[in-house]
Amino acid sequence: MAVGTDIMTHSDVILRPDPSRTVIRPFELRDPDGFDDRPESRPERIAARVMGLDEDRLRTELARVMGHLRSRHRNADETVLRRWQEVKEAAGCAGVDHYRQLLIGAYFSEEYAFESAALFNPSIVLDDTRTDVPNGGVAFFLSLRGIGEGHLSSVTFRRGQWDKVNGFSVSPASQIAVTPHIDRDDDDSDGTVRVHCDIDDDISEAILFPVTDSQARGIEDLRLCRFVEDDGSIRHYGTYTAFSGSAARSELLDADNFRSMTLRTMTGSAAASKGMALFPRRIGGRYAMLTRQDSENLRLAYSDTLTHWDEGPVILGPEYFWEFVQIGNCGSPIEIDEGWLVLTHGVGSVRNYCIGAALLDKDDPSHVIGRMKLPLVHPSPKERDGYVPNVVYSCGGMVHDRTLLLPYGVADNFATFAHVALDDLLSTLE
């Protein structure tokens, strides 16, 4: 492949951030350090002010606040009352009437525009619930990383499809994003959290925002994986980066569907870093994972459990100019006839991020059959400007009918798509 040659067919579909999409989430209020020795806490003082309102003022303010929330959110009353349940003890307002419960819950809630600043780093997996795709095409589930106020990352979802005649299309996002129910067991010491989204059939209504201390500053770069068990049953897993504000580590998403999801912490030396990607089936009876503990090389790890991962050997390191700084994965390996197709990312000069590919042996993924000498996708003049310039990045593609379907983020700003014949891609490997 000559320098500058682009073997990809690029889509005109672009998914951009939408500041009008909001979710109701907790608004945490406490006294700052040095002012936390007062007789009443800040939550108690706020609740007392609400309880002191006369009935006319209470009803007027409640109608204004809840009228706004009801126009933009499904089950707004239920969400706000759930928030009151969470704060009633700390705020000293356990015995108030229904109307004050609603208003106090509203004071401890906020609307958050979860994709107001960026919508990028997508991942796709097969959606086999759809049978109406024309022209021998395929339907897929799509995850995206959204960034809102304070550079806080969340995960949102879409449905889409591709066929050879029409290319890519993605269903429009609902203007409603449903605040999830969060279930925590008091005796749960492993950090497991269950998330339930009361959505209709529209997956775009589901939103995952940070709910644990390890995720306090973001749930980043979900790598979806359609995992096939030995008995043929299907599970949707995903590895993501949990960022606490001071540390980034890998955690696991387990989704029977995208209405109920379980978030699990992972243990072991490999899980203490980010950038993990699960193989879509067991190899030799064990789970397999691509990892990157040293922020430079791509490693291969095996485990008997999905939640404990120790360090494995290096299988790919920086070799070509566009990956001299580091190499990593762009999602879960894809099984094809020839082996495991691994989409990679490489960081080169001026912190340019490019996407490449490598092929691993199907029975022994530590054996590299070939890799791209030049990148598959690189920042182009029309796609390099944004929140973080000179970056193209994906969290996972898929293969259909010997065609690689690749969603990717541009400049940590927006997402787009491309496809390439698998045989054309494989012919570039060396």
N, C-alpha and C positions, 0 to 999 in steps of 0.2 A: 504494500500500500504506500503510495507516494505521499510525501508531506503535503498536508492540506486537503487530501482526498477525504470526502465524507460519504460513507456508505449508508448512512441512515436516511430514512425518509421522515422528515419532520412535520409534525401536525400543526395546524393553525389553531388548535384548541389551547387556550391559556386560562388557567385558573388563578384569579387574582384575589387578594384579601378584600373582605367586605366588612367595613366597620359597623354596618347595620345589624349584623348577626350578634346577638348577645345572649348570655346565660345569667341566671340569678345564682350568685354564689355567696358564701359567708363573708361578711365584712367584720374583720377582727378589730376590736377596740379594747385598749388597755392603757393604763397610765405609763408614761415613760419613766425610765430609771431616774431615781431621785425625787419622784413625785408619787410614789406608790405606797406612801405611809399614811394616807388620809383615812379617816374613819370609814368612809364608803368608797368602794372601787369605782372606776369610771363606768363600767356597765351598770352598777347600781344607781349611779347618779343619773345616767341617761334614762333608765327605766322609770325612776322616780319622777322625772320631768314629764314623761308620757302619762304616768298615772295621775299627775296633777292637772291635766287638761280638763276643762269643762266639757260637757257632752257635745255642745254645738261645735266647738273647735275640734274635738276628737273626730266626730263624724265627717266634718268638712275635709280635714287632712287625710283621713282614711280613704274617703271617696276619691280624692285627687291621686294619692299614691297607688292605690289598688286599681283604679281605673286605668292608669298608665300601664301597670304591670300586666293586667288582664288582656290588654290589647296587643301585647307582644309575646306573651308566654302562656303555654298551656298549663293548667293546674297551678296558677300563680298563688292562689290562696293556700293550697296544700303545701307548696314550697315554703312560703313565708311562715306558716304555722309550724312546719318542721324546724325551721330556724329558731322560732320561739322556744320549742321544746329543748333545743340544744343549749340555750343561754338562760333559761328561766331560773335555774338555781344560782348561777353566778351573778345574775342581775337582780336576784331577790324579788322576783315577780311571779312566783308559782301560782298565786291564787287570784289572778286578775281575770276580768271578764273576756269574752270572745273578741270583742272589738279591740281591746287593748292588747290582747295577744297578737292580733294581726299587725297592729301598728308597731309594737315593740319588735316583733320579728322583722318588720321592714327596716327599722333603724339599724339592725344588725345584719342586713343583707346589702348587696350591691349588684348592679348590672355590670357585667364584664364583657367587653367586646373582644372575644378570644382570638379573632383573626383580623384585627384592625390594622396591624402593621405588616404582617407577612403571612403567606400561605404557601408552603414549599415542602421539600423532602418527602415526596410521595412514595407509596408502596402499593402494589396490586397483587391480588390472588384471585384464582378462579371463582366465579359465582355460578355454581351448577344448578341453582334454583331457577334460572332463566332458560327457557327453551325457544324463545321467539326471536332470537338474533338472526338477521338475514344473511344471505351470501356466505354461509359457512363460517360466520364470525363467532365471537365469544364474548360472554359477559364477565365482568370482574367487580370485586369489591376494591375500593380505593381508600387508603388512609392518607392523611395530610397533617403536617405540623403547622399549627397556627400560632402566631405570636401577637400578643396584645400589650396593653399598658404594663410598663415595668419590665419589658422583655420576658414576660412569663409565657412559657410554651404549654400548649394543650394539644390534644389530638382530635381531629374531626374526620368524618367519613363521607364517602359518596358511592354511588353505583355508576358504572360506565360500561361501554361495550366497544368492540373493534371489529371491523370486517374489511376485506381487501378492497371493496368498492368505495365505501364511505369513510374509511379510516376510523379515528377515535371520536367518540362522543361521550359526554358525561352529563348525567341528569342534573338539572338545576338544584341548587341547595335550597332547602326549606328556609323560610324566614324565621321559623321557630327552632330553637335549640333547647332541648329538655334538660333541666337540672337533674342530675342523677341522684338516686337514693344511695347512700353509702352505709354499708353494714360492716361493723367492726365487732368482733367478739372480745369481751373484756379479758378473757383468758388467752387470747391469741398472741403468743409471744413471737411468732415468726413474721409478723408484719403483713399478713394476708388481709386484703380488703376486697369486699365484694361490691360491685357497682351495678345498679339496675337502672335502666333508662326506659321510661314509660313512653316509648315511641310508637307511632303507627307503623306502616310498612316502609316509611322513608328513613333509611339509615342515616341520612344527613342530619337528622334531628338529634342523633347521639353525640355526646361530647364527653371527653375525658379530660378533666382538669386536675391539677395537683391536689391530693387529699391526705398525704402523709408527710412527715418531716423530711424523709429522704427525697421527696419530690417537691419540696416547698417552692423552689424556683423554676420548676418545669418538668413536664413529661415530654421528652424529645425523641424524634427520629424513630418512630415505631417501624420495625421490620416485620411485616406480616408473613406468616408461614402457614400454608395449608398442609397440615401434617397428616400423613396416612399411617395409621397403626397397622401392626402385623395382621390383624383380623379384617383389615379393609375399612374400618371406621375412620371418619374424618374429624379432626379437631382443628380449630383455628388458634394458633399460638402467635405470639409476637414478642420480640425482645425490644426493649426501649431503654433510653438513658434517663435515669432519675437524677435530677440535679438539685441538691439541697441548698445551693448558694455558695457552698465551700467545697463540696465534693460531688463528683459525677460517678455513678456506678450503674450497672446493668440490672434490670428487673424483667419479670416475665408477665405477659398478658395471656390469659386463658379465656377464650370466648367460645361458648357453645353456639351462640349467635351474637349479634351486636346489640342485643338488648340487655343481656346479663353477661358481665365480664368479671373475672377475678384477677386482681393484681397481686403478684407474689414477689417478695424479695428473693434474691439468690445469694448463695454463699460460695466460698472458695476464692482462690487468688485471681482467677480469670474474671469473676463477676465484679471485682473491685474496680474494673475499668469499663469503658463504654465500647460500643461498636461490635457487640456480639450478634451472630446470625445463625439460626438453627437450621440444620439439614432437615428436609421435609419427610424423612423416614429414618428408622434405625439402620445402622450399618453394623453388621456382625452382631446383632442383638443389643447394641448400645446406642444411646443418643449421641449425636455428633454436633459440634458447634465450631464455627469460625470465631476466633477471638483476637484481641490485640492489646496485650498488657503493656507493651513498652512504647506505645504511641508511634511505632515505626514499622513493625513487621506484622504479617498476617500469620496466625497460628491455628492449629487444629487441635481440638480437645474432645475427649470422649467422657461420657458419664453414664452411670446406671440410673440416675435421677435427673429430672428436668431442672432442679433447683440448686444443685451443687456442681461447680465447675472449677477444676484446678488447671493450672497452666499446662499447655501442650507445646509441642515443638513448632518451630518456625517452618512454614511451607512456602511462603512467598515474601520476599523482601524487596526494597527499592533496587531497581536495575536499570531503568530507562530514565531519560532526562526529565520526563513529566511527572516522575514519582520519586525523585531523589530525596525529598524531605520525608515522605512516609507513604505507606500503602495500607489500604484497608478494604473492607467489603462494602458493596452497595446492595445489601440484602441477602436473603437466604439463597444458597446454591440451588440451581435449577437442574433437575435430572433430565437428560436427553439421551439418545441412543449411544452417543459417543462418550459419555461420562457425565461429570458434574460441571455445569457451566457456572462460573463464579464471576459476577460483575464486581469490579474493583473500583476504588477511587485512588487516585494518586495526587500528591501535592508536590508542585514543582516551584520554579522561580516566581518571585513576586506573589507567593502564596496562591498560585493558580491551582484550582481543583479541576481535575479531568476524570472522566469515566472510562475504564478499560474493561478487559475481560480475560479470563484464564480458564483452562479446562483441566479438571482433576480426574484421576482414574476412579471409575465407579466403585470398585471393590476396595481400593486403597487410596483414599483422597489425599494422603500425604504425598503421593506421586503426582507431580505436575506434568501433564502431557504437553501443554503449550500455553503461551500467553501473548497478548498483543504488544507489539513493539511500539506502536503509536496509539494514541487514545481513540476510543470509539466516539466519544462526545467531548468537546472542549469548549470553553467560553468563546463565543463568537462576538464580533463587534456589536451585533444587535441584541445580544443576550448577556452582556457582561456587567451591566450597571445595575446597582441596587443596594440593599442594606449592607451586604458584604460582597464587594465586586469580585469578578473573575472566579466565580464558583459555579460549577454544575455538579449536582449530587443526587443520587437516587437511594431509596431505601428498599428497592426490590422490584424486579420485573417478572415476566412470565413468558413462556413459549407456547404458542398455539399454531398448529399446522405448519411447523418448521419455520415459524416467524417469531423473532424476539420482540416483545412489546415492552417498551421502556418508558415509564413516567420518570421525570426528573425535575428537580428544583433548580432555579436560576437565581444566582446572586442573593440567596437567602431572602427571596422576595416573592416570587410566583412560581407556578408549576406548569409544565407543558409535557408533551409526549413525542415519541419517535418510534419507528419500527425498522427492522432490517431482516432480510432473509437469513436464516440461521446458517446456511451453507456459505453465504458471502462472509459472514462473521468468522466462521471457523477457518476459512481459507486465509485469514490474516494471521492466524496463530503461528508462533515460531517456537 
